[in-house]
Amino acid sequence: MSGKRSAPEIRVQPAPFDPGAVLSEFTAKAALAGAGALVSFTGLVRDIPGAETLDHMEIEHYPGMTESALTSIAEEAMTRWAVSPVLILHRFGTMRPEEPIMMVATASAHRQDAFLAADFLMDYLKSRAPFWKKEVTTGGTAWVAAKDSDEHALKRWSED
Amino acid sequence: MDVLYFAWVRERIGVPKERVQTSAATVQELVAELRGREERYALAFADLDALRVAVDQELSEFDASLAGVREVAFFPPMTGG
């Protein structure tokens, strides 16, 4: 990669965002940095399986720790793979079905690093960033339980 | 020090944050003190396997030292992404 490595861009916000607009902006920044490959992931609020219907989701976070945890995760990705720029955007507060929750984007000279770094970011975001999801449905409210599979997913990054 | 609670731990205890005067040397000792306070604390801290702790905003273990620590937070496993 010919460009300089930039600090990861970390955004933690309650407001909805337009994934297309965020991606356009990131693409321009990646192009300037000399990247040849760009990977992005967007998470959306979806209805839950079963009879109940999701009205909305509430995400709580730990102000201060959230930003530092996301920065550490992004910096770790930038140490393991030749990726720059790196973006993590995560919302908190109230969000409705079909709205975007979060987004990560990575750019690199070649696709392999960009894919791996994005995958790594998502695995770590799931269980190492201080966010907690609560689902408000027609049947009541419930905190989303962490999955064993999410914790297990972290192991593959320490095996090589 | 400040003790913070998030998600269902916050709901069970009833406050997001409180100032705690303690001589506890470790997180575990702090948990034991809090458990002894009132039923709502005993309930929140009933199963430590269901809890995670951050010490000065870094994920930590329950045997971590509290020497010089300003902030301890208790919460369930995180569900970001």
gemmi code that builds the backbone of each chain (N, CA, C; Angstrom):
import gemmi

chains = {
    "A": [
        ("MET", (0.842, -1.184, 0.000), (0.000, 0.000, 0.000), (0.882, 1.241, 0.000)),
        ("SER", (0.565, 2.185, -0.877), (1.447, 3.335, -1.015), (1.135, 4.428, 0.009)),
        ("GLY", (-0.137, 4.505, 0.432), (-0.523, 5.600, 1.320), (-0.070, 5.395, 2.746)),
        ("LYS", (-0.202, 6.450, 3.511), (0.156, 6.371, 4.931), (-0.972, 5.714, 5.714)),
        ("ARG", (-0.621, 5.029, 6.794), (-1.647, 4.459, 7.658), (-2.256, 5.562, 8.502)),
        ("SER", (-3.579, 5.604, 8.494), (-4.243, 6.651, 9.266), (-4.815, 6.047, 10.534)),
        ("ALA", (-5.128, 6.892, 11.499), (-5.767, 6.408, 12.731), (-7.137, 5.856, 12.369)),
        ("PRO", (-7.587, 4.813, 13.067), (-8.918, 4.287, 12.752), (-9.994, 5.337, 13.023)),
        ("GLU", (-11.037, 5.304, 12.220), (-12.144, 6.235, 12.424), (-13.219, 5.510, 13.242)),
        ("ILE", (-13.469, 6.019, 14.451), (-14.420, 5.393, 15.361), (-15.591, 6.338, 15.566)),
        ("ARG", (-16.782, 5.877, 15.267), (-17.971, 6.728, 15.462), (-18.994, 5.984, 16.297)),
        ("VAL", (-19.394, 6.599, 17.411), (-20.413, 6.021, 18.295), (-21.505, 7.070, 18.409)),
        ("GLN", (-22.694, 6.746, 17.940), (-23.729, 7.783, 17.817), (-25.131, 7.190, 17.953)),
        ("PRO", (-26.085, 8.005, 18.426), (-27.466, 7.510, 18.480), (-28.179, 7.645, 17.126)),
        ("ALA", (-27.745, 8.590, 16.318), (-28.489, 8.921, 15.100), (-28.397, 7.823, 14.046)),
        ("PRO", (-29.498, 7.616, 13.302), (-29.440, 6.705, 12.151), (-28.409, 7.232, 11.155)),
        ("PHE", (-27.930, 6.343, 10.292), (-26.978, 6.800, 9.282), (-27.331, 6.146, 7.952)),
        ("ASP", (-26.790, 6.729, 6.890), (-27.013, 6.213, 5.546), (-25.767, 5.404, 5.153)),
        ("PRO", (-25.880, 4.065, 5.118), (-24.700, 3.240, 4.833), (-24.049, 3.597, 3.494)),
        ("GLY", (-24.870, 3.972, 2.517), (-24.328, 4.339, 1.206), (-23.451, 5.579, 1.294)),
        ("ALA", (-23.920, 6.561, 2.049), (-23.160, 7.808, 2.189), (-21.860, 7.563, 2.954)),
        ("VAL", (-21.952, 6.725, 4.005), (-20.746, 6.424, 4.800), (-19.738, 5.690, 3.928)),
        ("LEU", (-20.239, 4.748, 3.118), (-19.360, 3.969, 2.255), (-18.712, 4.838, 1.174)),
        ("SER", (-19.470, 5.774, 0.625), (-18.911, 6.695, -0.387), (-17.751, 7.495, 0.180)),
        ("GLU", (-17.984, 8.012, 1.370), (-16.967, 8.829, 2.019), (-15.726, 7.991, 2.319)),
        ("PHE", (-15.982, 6.753, 2.800), (-14.872, 5.849, 3.124), (-14.103, 5.465, 1.856)),
        ("THR", (-14.837, 5.257, 0.775), (-14.212, 4.875, -0.502), (-13.265, 5.972, -0.985)),
        ("ALA", (-13.712, 7.206, -0.862), (-12.873, 8.332, -1.289), (-11.587, 8.389, -0.459)),
        ("LYS", (-11.742, 8.159, 0.838), (-10.591, 8.192, 1.746), (-9.634, 7.029, 1.438)),
        ("ALA", (-10.205, 5.845, 1.156), (-9.407, 4.664, 0.846), (-8.637, 4.859, -0.464)),
        ("ALA", (-9.314, 5.449, -1.443), (-8.678, 5.687, -2.748), (-7.489, 6.619, -2.596)),
        ("LEU", (-7.678, 7.662, -1.797), (-6.584, 8.614, -1.542), (-5.405, 7.939, -0.861)),
        ("ALA", (-5.705, 6.916, -0.026), (-4.649, 6.211, 0.702), (-3.980, 5.160, -0.185)),
        ("GLY", (-4.447, 5.020, -1.409), (-3.833, 4.086, -2.341), (-4.358, 2.669, -2.259)),
        ("ALA", (-5.502, 2.477, -1.611), (-6.070, 1.137, -1.459), (-6.573, 0.605, -2.798)),
        ("GLY", (-6.497, -0.717, -2.957), (-7.030, -1.341, -4.157), (-8.210, -2.239, -3.847)),
        ("ALA", (-8.510, -2.411, -2.571), (-9.593, -3.308, -2.168), (-10.292, -2.750, -0.938)),
        ("LEU", (-11.598, -2.885, -0.928), (-12.371, -2.321, 0.171), (-13.477, -3.305, 0.545)),
        ("VAL", (-13.606, -3.579, 1.842), (-14.652, -4.479, 2.320), (-15.483, -3.726, 3.348)),
        ("SER", (-16.810, -3.859, 3.260), (-17.636, -3.249, 4.309), (-18.704, -4.228, 4.764)),
        ("PHE", (-19.117, -4.048, 6.001), (-20.188, -4.851, 6.574), (-21.171, -3.892, 7.229)),
        ("THR", (-22.457, -4.111, 7.009), (-23.493, -3.310, 7.665), (-24.443, -4.239, 8.398)),
        ("GLY", (-24.722, -3.954, 9.650), (-25.700, -4.725, 10.431), (-27.008, -3.955, 10.481)),
        ("LEU", (-28.114, -4.659, 10.249), (-29.443, -4.035, 10.264), (-30.294, -4.621, 11.377)),
        ("VAL", (-31.221, -3.830, 11.881), (-32.210, -4.358, 12.831), (-33.179, -5.225, 12.039)),
        ("ARG", (-33.350, -6.461, 12.457), (-34.321, -7.308, 11.760), (-35.348, -7.818, 12.757)),
        ("ASP", (-36.488, -8.231, 12.219), (-37.532, -8.801, 13.076), (-37.001, -10.111, 13.651)),
        ("ILE", (-37.492, -10.475, 14.819), (-37.013, -11.704, 15.456), (-37.839, -12.894, 14.990)),
        ("PRO", (-37.220, -14.082, 14.920), (-37.979, -15.256, 14.519), (-39.037, -15.582, 15.577)),
        ("GLY", (-40.119, -16.225, 15.191), (-41.160, -16.600, 16.148), (-42.398, -15.749, 15.988)),
        ("ALA", (-43.313, -15.918, 16.921), (-44.637, -15.307, 16.800), (-44.633, -13.808, 17.118)),
        ("GLU", (-43.734, -13.396, 18.021), (-43.743, -11.993, 18.421), (-43.122, -11.109, 17.347)),
        ("THR", (-43.543, -9.859, 17.354), (-43.001, -8.909, 16.382), (-42.152, -7.883, 17.120)),
        ("LEU", (-40.990, -7.609, 16.543), (-40.103, -6.625, 17.159), (-40.629, -5.225, 16.903)),
        ("ASP", (-40.828, -4.469, 17.982), (-41.224, -3.075, 17.811), (-39.987, -2.217, 17.609)),
        ("HIS", (-39.038, -2.348, 18.525), (-37.762, -1.640, 18.367), (-36.690, -2.288, 19.221)),
        ("MET", (-35.475, -1.850, 19.000), (-34.353, -2.355, 19.774), (-33.721, -1.184, 20.520)),
        ("GLU", (-33.261, -1.464, 21.731), (-32.541, -0.432, 22.486), (-31.135, -0.934, 22.754)),
        ("ILE", (-30.159, -0.127, 22.435), (-28.772, -0.523, 22.690), (-28.174, 0.411, 23.735)),
        ("GLU", (-27.705, -0.208, 24.807), (-27.034, 0.538, 25.871), (-25.533, 0.397, 25.641)),
        ("HIS", (-24.761, 1.378, 26.044), (-23.306, 1.233, 25.936), (-22.628, 1.909, 27.107)),
        ("TYR", (-21.325, 1.793, 27.149), (-20.535, 2.304, 28.270), (-19.690, 3.463, 27.734)),
        ("PRO", (-20.219, 4.694, 27.821), (-19.501, 5.838, 27.252), (-18.077, 5.907, 27.808)),
        ("GLY", (-17.143, 6.148, 26.969), (-15.739, 6.172, 27.401), (-15.077, 4.860, 27.088)),
        ("MET", (-15.558, 3.797, 27.720), (-14.979, 2.486, 27.443), (-15.307, 2.050, 26.010)),
        ("THR", (-16.497, 2.390, 25.540), (-16.883, 1.986, 24.182), (-15.864, 2.488, 23.163)),
        ("GLU", (-15.579, 3.779, 23.236), (-14.668, 4.382, 22.268), (-13.266, 3.776, 22.378)),
        ("SER", (-12.799, 3.555, 23.624), (-11.438, 3.009, 23.751), (-11.385, 1.545, 23.342)),
        ("ALA", (-12.456, 0.772, 23.623), (-12.472, -0.635, 23.208), (-12.499, -0.731, 21.679)),
        ("LEU", (-13.311, 0.101, 21.033), (-13.390, 0.057, 19.564), (-12.063, 0.473, 18.933)),
        ("THR", (-11.425, 1.483, 19.528), (-10.126, 1.919, 19.016), (-9.099, 0.801, 19.147)),
        ("SER", (-9.084, 0.111, 20.293), (-8.133, -1.000, 20.490), (-8.370, -2.122, 19.487)),
        ("ILE", (-9.633, -2.454, 19.268), (-9.967, -3.531, 18.328), (-9.506, -3.145, 16.913)),
        ("ALA", (-9.764, -1.905, 16.530), (-9.370, -1.438, 15.193), (-7.845, -1.412, 15.063)),
        ("GLU", (-7.172, -0.939, 16.107), (-5.703, -0.883, 16.047), (-5.098, -2.277, 15.977)),
        ("GLU", (-5.726, -3.232, 16.688), (-5.257, -4.622, 16.619), (-5.392, -5.158, 15.181)),
        ("ALA", (-6.497, -4.853, 14.543), (-6.696, -5.288, 13.151), (-5.632, -4.678, 12.236)),
        ("MET", (-5.300, -3.404, 12.507), (-4.313, -2.715, 11.665), (-2.895, -3.227, 11.903)),
        ("THR", (-2.683, -3.853, 13.075), (-1.380, -4.455, 13.366), (-1.255, -5.809, 12.670)),
        ("ARG", (-2.384, -6.556, 12.648), (-2.349, -7.902, 12.072), (-2.351, -7.907, 10.548)),
        ("TRP", (-3.057, -6.954, 9.949), (-3.167, -6.918, 8.491), (-2.827, -5.524, 7.990)),
        ("ALA", (-2.413, -5.463, 6.720), (-2.053, -4.172, 6.130), (-3.314, -3.458, 5.662)),
        ("VAL", (-4.103, -2.981, 6.622), (-5.332, -2.272, 6.286), (-5.286, -0.831, 6.760)),
        ("SER", (-5.728, 0.068, 5.914), (-5.863, 1.482, 6.247), (-6.546, 2.171, 5.063)),
        ("PRO", (-7.539, 2.968, 5.294), (-8.171, 3.283, 6.576), (-9.067, 2.145, 7.092)),
        ("VAL", (-9.459, 2.300, 8.367), (-10.406, 1.382, 9.000), (-11.499, 2.226, 9.650)),
        ("LEU", (-12.729, 1.814, 9.473), (-13.860, 2.536, 10.068), (-14.706, 1.592, 10.919)),
        ("ILE", (-15.078, 2.040, 12.100), (-16.113, 1.342, 12.883), (-17.146, 2.394, 13.273)),
        ("LEU", (-18.386, 2.136, 12.921), (-19.480, 3.028, 13.309), (-20.496, 2.154, 14.043)),
        ("HIS", (-20.904, 2.559, 15.231), (-21.880, 1.764, 15.993), (-22.874, 2.703, 16.653)),
        ("ARG", (-24.149, 2.395, 16.497), (-25.183, 3.226, 17.135), (-25.511, 2.718, 18.532)),
        ("PHE", (-26.120, 3.595, 19.322), (-26.722, 3.200, 20.584), (-28.068, 3.920, 20.677)),
        ("GLY", (-28.864, 3.551, 21.666), (-30.182, 4.161, 21.813), (-31.245, 3.323, 21.132)),
        ("THR", (-32.297, 3.996, 20.667), (-33.465, 3.301, 20.112), (-33.359, 3.164, 18.602)),
        ("MET", (-33.598, 1.968, 18.085), (-33.635, 1.793, 16.633), (-34.727, 0.832, 16.189)),
        ("ARG", (-35.281, 1.123, 15.033), (-36.430, 0.393, 14.500), (-35.983, -0.668, 13.501)),
        ("PRO", (-36.847, -1.686, 13.287), (-36.537, -2.678, 12.260), (-36.198, -2.025, 10.924)),
        ("GLU", (-35.241, -2.619, 10.258), (-34.738, -2.186, 8.941), (-33.718, -1.055, 9.027)),
        ("GLU", (-33.572, -0.440, 10.199), (-32.550, 0.608, 10.311), (-31.169, -0.022, 10.464)),
        ("PRO", (-30.135, 0.665, 9.977), (-28.782, 0.161, 10.215), (-28.370, 0.340, 11.674)),
        ("ILE", (-27.685, -0.661, 12.213), (-27.183, -0.608, 13.594), (-25.720, -0.172, 13.605)),
        ("MET", (-24.960, -0.780, 12.728), (-23.513, -0.553, 12.776), (-22.881, -0.865, 11.430)),
        ("MET", (-21.642, -0.460, 11.301), (-20.939, -0.693, 10.047), (-19.443, -0.763, 10.319)),
        ("VAL", (-18.762, -1.658, 9.622), (-17.301, -1.614, 9.631), (-16.839, -1.559, 8.174)),
        ("ALA", (-15.708, -0.935, 7.954), (-15.121, -0.924, 6.618), (-13.608, -0.973, 6.746)),
        ("THR", (-13.000, -1.709, 5.843), (-11.535, -1.825, 5.829), (-11.072, -1.669, 4.389)),
        ("ALA", (-9.877, -1.151, 4.237), (-9.314, -1.013, 2.896), (-7.870, -1.470, 2.918)),
        ("SER", (-7.458, -2.042, 1.799), (-6.115, -2.579, 1.721), (-5.642, -2.575, 0.274)),
        ("ALA", (-4.378, -2.976, 0.065), (-3.875, -3.088, -1.300), (-4.578, -4.257, -1.995)),
        ("HIS", (-4.788, -5.350, -1.253), (-5.388, -6.559, -1.825), (-6.555, -7.031, -0.980)),
        ("ARG", (-7.444, -7.813, -1.587), (-8.696, -8.124, -0.913), (-8.550, -8.983, 0.345)),
        ("GLN", (-7.568, -9.901, 0.335), (-7.456, -10.842, 1.453), (-7.350, -10.131, 2.814)),
        ("ASP", (-6.461, -9.165, 2.908), (-6.295, -8.438, 4.169), (-7.568, -7.692, 4.561)),
        ("ALA", (-8.219, -7.101, 3.572), (-9.436, -6.328, 3.863), (-10.547, -7.246, 4.374)),
        ("PHE", (-10.703, -8.418, 3.743), (-11.724, -9.382, 4.197), (-11.419, -9.881, 5.610)),
        ("LEU", (-10.182, -10.309, 5.819), (-9.822, -10.868, 7.129), (-9.982, -9.830, 8.234)),
        ("ALA", (-9.523, -8.619, 7.986), (-9.610, -7.572, 9.015), (-11.070, -7.251, 9.346)),
        ("ALA", (-11.928, -7.216, 8.322), (-13.352, -6.918, 8.574), (-14.001, -8.044, 9.391)),
        ("ASP", (-13.648, -9.282, 9.059), (-14.175, -10.441, 9.776), (-13.732, -10.407, 11.246)),
        ("PHE", (-12.470, -10.107, 11.463), (-11.900, -9.974, 12.796), (-12.623, -8.865, 13.578)),
        ("LEU", (-12.807, -7.724, 12.962), (-13.489, -6.608, 13.631), (-14.881, -7.027, 14.085)),
        ("MET", (-15.603, -7.727, 13.229), (-16.963, -8.137, 13.583), (-16.968, -9.129, 14.737)),
        ("ASP", (-16.060, -10.099, 14.689), (-16.001, -11.075, 15.785), (-15.713, -10.396, 17.123)),
        ("TYR", (-14.795, -9.433, 17.114), (-14.446, -8.756, 18.362), (-15.515, -7.779, 18.827)),
        ("LEU", (-16.166, -7.136, 17.861), (-17.256, -6.219, 18.207), (-18.388, -6.919, 18.942)),
        ("LYS", (-18.673, -8.155, 18.496), (-19.775, -8.928, 19.069), (-19.630, -9.142, 20.564)),
        ("SER", (-18.419, -9.451, 21.006), (-18.299, -9.816, 22.421), (-17.226, -9.082, 23.215)),
        ("ARG", (-16.562, -8.088, 22.603), (-15.560, -7.341, 23.355), (-15.796, -5.831, 23.373)),
        ("ALA", (-16.870, -5.396, 22.775), (-17.194, -3.967, 22.827), (-18.421, -3.819, 23.724)),
        ("PRO", (-18.387, -2.850, 24.655), (-19.458, -2.766, 25.675), (-20.787, -2.206, 25.166)),
        ("PHE", (-21.480, -3.055, 24.409), (-22.840, -2.755, 23.955), (-23.751, -3.863, 24.445)),
        ("TRP", (-24.976, -3.507, 24.789), (-25.976, -4.499, 25.209), (-27.283, -4.203, 24.496)),
        ("LYS", (-27.800, -5.245, 23.831), (-29.030, -5.078, 23.056), (-30.244, -5.548, 23.848)),
        ("LYS", (-31.292, -4.766, 23.762), (-32.560, -5.139, 24.381), (-33.629, -5.096, 23.305)),
        ("GLU", (-34.426, -6.152, 23.232), (-35.491, -6.202, 22.233), (-36.837, -5.895, 22.876)),
        ("VAL", (-37.554, -4.965, 22.291), (-38.898, -4.633, 22.761), (-39.873, -5.180, 21.722)),
        ("THR", (-40.622, -6.204, 22.132), (-41.535, -6.868, 21.197), (-42.971, -6.719, 21.671)),
        ("THR", (-43.884, -7.234, 20.869), (-45.295, -7.237, 21.242), (-45.515, -8.056, 22.516)),
        ("GLY", (-44.576, -8.963, 22.806), (-44.731, -9.819, 23.981), (-44.019, -9.311, 25.228)),
        ("GLY", (-43.265, -8.216, 25.120), (-42.548, -7.702, 26.282), (-41.136, -7.281, 25.914)),
        ("THR", (-40.281, -7.110, 26.932), (-38.908, -6.705, 26.646), (-37.943, -7.751, 27.172)),
        ("ALA", (-36.828, -7.928, 26.474), (-35.826, -8.902, 26.910), (-34.440, -8.488, 26.439)),
        ("TRP", (-33.467, -8.629, 27.338), (-32.074, -8.406, 26.943), (-31.644, -9.562, 26.051)),
        ("VAL", (-30.924, -9.246, 25.012), (-30.416, -10.288, 24.117), (-29.269, -11.008, 24.833)),
        ("ALA", (-29.334, -12.343, 24.861), (-28.278, -13.112, 25.523), (-27.096, -13.285, 24.578)),
        ("ALA", (-25.897, -13.220, 25.151), (-24.702, -13.472, 24.339), (-24.711, -14.943, 23.931)),
        ("LYS", (-24.198, -15.204, 22.728), (-24.153, -16.589, 22.254), (-22.783, -17.196, 22.522)),
        ("ASP", (-22.786, -18.479, 22.899), (-21.514, -19.184, 23.073), (-20.712, -19.164, 21.775)),
        ("SER", (-21.448, -19.218, 20.648), (-20.766, -19.247, 19.347), (-19.991, -17.951, 19.096)),
        ("ASP", (-20.482, -16.836, 19.655), (-19.767, -15.569, 19.484), (-18.443, -15.581, 20.238)),
        ("GLU", (-18.486, -16.128, 21.442), (-17.268, -16.233, 22.247), (-16.294, -17.201, 21.571)),
        ("HIS", (-16.861, -18.294, 21.046), (-16.059, -19.316, 20.379), (-15.378, -18.753, 19.127)),
        ("ALA", (-16.080, -17.831, 18.448), (-15.555, -17.266, 17.200), (-14.224, -16.541, 17.413)),
        ("LEU", (-13.993, -16.049, 18.640), (-12.747, -15.324, 18.912), (-11.532, -16.240, 18.893)),
        ("LYS", (-11.791, -17.518, 19.180), (-10.674, -18.462, 19.319), (-9.892, -18.652, 18.019)),
        ("ARG", (-10.616, -18.565, 16.910), (-9.912, -18.815, 15.633), (-8.855, -17.751, 15.323)),
        ("TRP", (-8.983, -16.593, 15.974), (-7.991, -15.540, 15.730), (-6.742, -15.714, 16.574)),
        ("SER", (-6.761, -16.668, 17.504), (-5.567, -16.849, 18.337), (-4.860, -18.156, 18.016)),
        ("GLU", (-5.403, -18.900, 17.029), (-4.833, -20.209, 16.747), (-3.661, -20.183, 15.774)),
        ("ASP", (-3.446, -19.033, 15.119), (-2.309, -19.049, 14.173), (-1.109, -18.295, 14.685)),
    ],
    "B": [
        ("MET", (-14.652, 4.773, 45.297), (-14.590, 4.620, 43.841), (-16.007, 4.618, 43.267)),
        ("ASP", (-16.075, 4.834, 41.945), (-17.376, 4.764, 41.286), (-17.636, 3.330, 40.833)),
        ("VAL", (-18.856, 2.858, 41.104), (-19.246, 1.533, 40.628), (-20.407, 1.720, 39.659)),
        ("LEU", (-20.244, 1.169, 38.465), (-21.241, 1.328, 37.405), (-21.890, -0.014, 37.086)),
        ("TYR", (-23.147, 0.054, 36.698), (-23.885, -1.158, 36.323), (-24.545, -0.933, 34.968)),
        ("PHE", (-24.532, -1.971, 34.150), (-25.160, -1.858, 32.832), (-26.138, -2.996, 32.581)),
        ("ALA", (-27.060, -2.731, 31.659), (-28.051, -3.699, 31.172), (-28.856, -4.274, 32.344)),
        ("TRP", (-29.044, -5.607, 32.397), (-29.935, -6.116, 33.451), (-29.329, -5.993, 34.841)),
        ("VAL", (-28.031, -5.829, 34.931), (-27.411, -5.620, 36.246), (-27.868, -4.257, 36.796)),
        ("ARG", (-27.882, -3.264, 35.918), (-28.365, -1.926, 36.290), (-29.844, -1.986, 36.691)),
        ("GLU", (-30.622, -2.712, 35.911), (-32.055, -2.801, 36.221), (-32.296, -3.497, 37.555)),
        ("ARG", (-31.525, -4.549, 37.801), (-31.724, -5.315, 39.032), (-31.309, -4.510, 40.271)),
        ("ILE", (-30.225, -3.747, 40.140), (-29.749, -2.978, 41.285), (-30.522, -1.657, 41.417)),
        ("GLY", (-30.952, -1.130, 40.287), (-31.826, 0.042, 40.326), (-31.134, 1.375, 40.139)),
        ("VAL", (-29.818, 1.376, 40.013), (-29.090, 2.620, 39.725), (-28.001, 2.325, 38.685)),
        ("PRO", (-27.677, 3.340, 37.857), (-26.620, 3.120, 36.862), (-25.208, 3.285, 37.441)),
        ("LYS", (-25.125, 4.044, 38.542), (-23.803, 4.402, 39.048), (-23.920, 4.808, 40.507)),
        ("GLU", (-22.937, 4.458, 41.299), (-22.915, 4.932, 42.684), (-21.484, 5.019, 43.178)),
        ("ARG", (-21.308, 5.858, 44.196), (-19.987, 6.011, 44.795), (-19.928, 5.060, 45.983)),
        ("VAL", (-18.887, 4.242, 46.026), (-18.783, 3.218, 47.065), (-17.489, 3.428, 47.866)),
        ("GLN", (-17.667, 3.508, 49.167), (-16.494, 3.563, 50.063), (-16.154, 2.122, 50.408)),
        ("THR", (-14.973, 1.681, 50.052), (-14.648, 0.286, 50.295), (-13.167, 0.105, 50.614)),
        ("SER", (-12.909, -0.940, 51.380), (-11.514, -1.285, 51.616), (-11.186, -2.598, 50.889)),
        ("ALA", (-12.086, -3.018, 50.010), (-11.886, -4.264, 49.260), (-10.589, -4.183, 48.455)),
        ("ALA", (-9.813, -5.258, 48.503), (-8.531, -5.278, 47.794), (-8.676, -5.793, 46.362)),
        ("THR", (-9.733, -6.585, 46.148), (-9.952, -7.142, 44.813), (-11.414, -6.962, 44.402)),
        ("VAL", (-11.680, -7.190, 43.121), (-13.058, -7.131, 42.626), (-13.929, -8.122, 43.400)),
        ("GLN", (-13.397, -9.328, 43.595), (-14.146, -10.351, 44.315), (-14.573, -9.881, 45.712)),
        ("GLU", (-13.663, -9.212, 46.409), (-13.989, -8.701, 47.747), (-15.067, -7.620, 47.670)),
        ("LEU", (-14.980, -6.793, 46.632), (-16.004, -5.762, 46.431), (-17.369, -6.414, 46.191)),
        ("VAL", (-17.380, -7.468, 45.373), (-18.625, -8.194, 45.094), (-19.209, -8.748, 46.399)),
        ("ALA", (-18.347, -9.317, 47.232), (-18.812, -9.888, 48.509), (-19.438, -8.802, 49.383)),
        ("GLU", (-18.815, -7.618, 49.412), (-19.377, -6.501, 50.193), (-20.733, -6.076, 49.659)),
        ("LEU", (-20.806, -5.938, 48.339), (-22.062, -5.482, 47.719), (-23.181, -6.506, 47.945)),
        ("ARG", (-22.842, -7.795, 47.791), (-23.824, -8.864, 48.013), (-24.448, -8.784, 49.402)),
        ("GLY", (-23.628, -8.386, 50.382), (-24.086, -8.337, 51.759), (-24.974, -7.146, 52.071)),
        ("ARG", (-25.049, -6.193, 51.141), (-25.806, -4.968, 51.394), (-27.302, -5.183, 51.464)),
        ("GLU", (-27.840, -5.682, 50.370), (-29.294, -5.788, 50.221), (-29.593, -6.906, 49.256)),
        ("GLU", (-30.846, -7.350, 49.314), (-31.309, -8.439, 48.454), (-31.067, -8.165, 46.957)),
        ("ARG", (-31.325, -6.897, 46.530), (-31.196, -6.602, 45.088), (-29.749, -6.791, 44.618)),
        ("TYR", (-28.785, -6.526, 45.496), (-27.381, -6.763, 45.133), (-27.078, -8.261, 45.112)),
        ("ALA", (-27.600, -8.958, 46.124), (-27.385, -10.405, 46.201), (-27.921, -11.080, 44.932)),
        ("LEU", (-29.084, -10.582, 44.467), (-29.691, -11.142, 43.244), (-28.832, -10.843, 42.010)),
        ("ALA", (-28.393, -9.593, 41.907), (-27.598, -9.192, 40.741), (-26.280, -9.961, 40.661)),
        ("PHE", (-25.705, -10.248, 41.831), (-24.390, -10.905, 41.858), (-24.488, -12.396, 42.182)),
        ("ALA", (-25.683, -12.971, 41.994), (-25.877, -14.375, 42.362), (-24.976, -15.316, 41.563)),
        ("ASP", (-24.795, -15.036, 40.273), (-24.020, -15.938, 39.421), (-22.931, -15.157, 38.685)),
        ("LEU", (-21.717, -15.248, 39.183), (-20.624, -14.466, 38.587), (-20.272, -14.934, 37.181)),
        ("ASP", (-20.625, -16.180, 36.843), (-20.386, -16.661, 35.478), (-21.206, -15.870, 34.459)),
        ("ALA", (-22.297, -15.272, 34.942), (-23.175, -14.508, 34.047), (-22.755, -13.042, 33.977)),
        ("LEU", (-21.664, -12.682, 34.660), (-21.228, -11.292, 34.722), (-19.828, -11.097, 34.170)),
        ("ARG", (-19.600, -9.884, 33.709), (-18.266, -9.466, 33.302), (-17.931, -8.214, 34.100)),
        ("VAL", (-16.626, -7.927, 34.217), (-16.225, -6.740, 34.969), (-15.191, -5.935, 34.178)),
        ("ALA", (-15.304, -4.622, 34.273), (-14.278, -3.750, 33.715), (-13.703, -2.922, 34.853)),
        ("VAL", (-12.391, -2.842, 34.912), (-11.697, -2.059, 35.921), (-11.036, -0.881, 35.209)),
        ("ASP", (-11.406, 0.341, 35.611), (-10.962, 1.547, 34.913), (-11.129, 1.407, 33.404)),
        ("GLN", (-12.306, 0.918, 33.028), (-12.724, 0.813, 31.626), (-11.940, -0.182, 30.787)),
        ("GLU", (-11.285, -1.144, 31.456), (-10.624, -2.240, 30.733), (-11.265, -3.534, 31.207)),
        ("LEU", (-11.608, -4.425, 30.282), (-12.143, -5.731, 30.669), (-11.150, -6.405, 31.591)),
        ("SER", (-11.668, -7.041, 32.641), (-10.786, -7.548, 33.665), (-11.315, -8.867, 34.225)),
        ("GLU", (-10.608, -9.385, 35.229), (-11.038, -10.628, 35.873), (-11.510, -10.304, 37.288)),
        ("PHE", (-12.245, -11.234, 37.895), (-12.773, -10.978, 39.237), (-11.691, -11.005, 40.327)),
        ("ASP", (-10.529, -11.552, 40.003), (-9.453, -11.526, 41.015), (-8.552, -10.286, 40.857)),
        ("ALA", (-8.936, -9.366, 39.973), (-8.123, -8.169, 39.743), (-8.038, -7.295, 40.994)),
        ("SER", (-6.874, -6.670, 41.164), (-6.648, -5.770, 42.298), (-7.400, -4.456, 42.101)),
        ("LEU", (-7.809, -3.851, 43.221), (-8.489, -2.563, 43.163), (-7.579, -1.412, 43.603)),
        ("ALA", (-6.308, -1.722, 43.779), (-5.373, -0.683, 44.229), (-5.325, 0.464, 43.217)),
        ("GLY", (-5.625, 1.663, 43.681), (-5.561, 2.851, 42.829), (-6.669, 2.956, 41.792)),
        ("VAL", (-7.635, 2.069, 41.858), (-8.700, 2.031, 40.844), (-9.770, 3.082, 41.132)),
        ("ARG", (-10.235, 3.763, 40.080), (-11.248, 4.809, 40.248), (-12.647, 4.350, 39.861)),
        ("GLU", (-12.698, 3.338, 38.959), (-14.005, 2.981, 38.409), (-14.093, 1.488, 38.134)),
        ("VAL", (-15.144, 0.860, 38.640), (-15.394, -0.560, 38.382), (-16.792, -0.681, 37.781)),
        ("ALA", (-16.913, -1.477, 36.740), (-18.233, -1.642, 36.113), (-18.589, -3.119, 36.021)),
        ("PHE", (-19.856, -3.413, 36.307), (-20.360, -4.788, 36.215), (-21.456, -4.844, 35.160)),
        ("PHE", (-21.413, -5.887, 34.347), (-22.398, -6.004, 33.269), (-22.448, -7.440, 32.754)),
        ("PRO", (-23.520, -7.773, 32.015), (-23.578, -9.112, 31.412), (-22.653, -9.196, 30.197)),
        ("PRO", (-22.420, -10.394, 29.663), (-21.622, -10.521, 28.442), (-22.163, -9.577, 27.361)),
        ("MET", (-21.247, -8.995, 26.613), (-21.613, -7.935, 25.680), (-22.271, -8.505, 24.414)),
        ("THR", (-23.154, -7.710, 23.832), (-23.873, -8.161, 22.632), (-23.875, -7.058, 21.571)),
        ("GLY", (-22.684, -6.677, 21.158), (-22.571, -5.647, 20.125), (-22.696, -6.241, 18.737)),
        ("GLY", (-22.417, -5.411, 17.753), (-22.397, -5.861, 16.363), (-23.763, -5.806, 15.710)),
    ],
}
model = gemmi.Model(1)
for chain_id, residues in chains.items():
    chain = gemmi.Chain(chain_id)
    for i, (resn, *xyz) in enumerate(residues, 1):
        res = gemmi.Residue()
        res.name, res.seqid = resn, gemmi.SeqId(i, " ")
        for name, pos in zip(("N", "CA", "C"), xyz):
            atom = gemmi.Atom()
            atom.name, atom.element = name, gemmi.Element(name[0])
            atom.pos, atom.b_iso = gemmi.Position(*pos), 0.0
            res.add_atom(atom)
        chain.add_residue(res)
    model.add_chain(chain)
structure = gemmi.Structure()
structure.add_model(model)
structure.setup_entities()
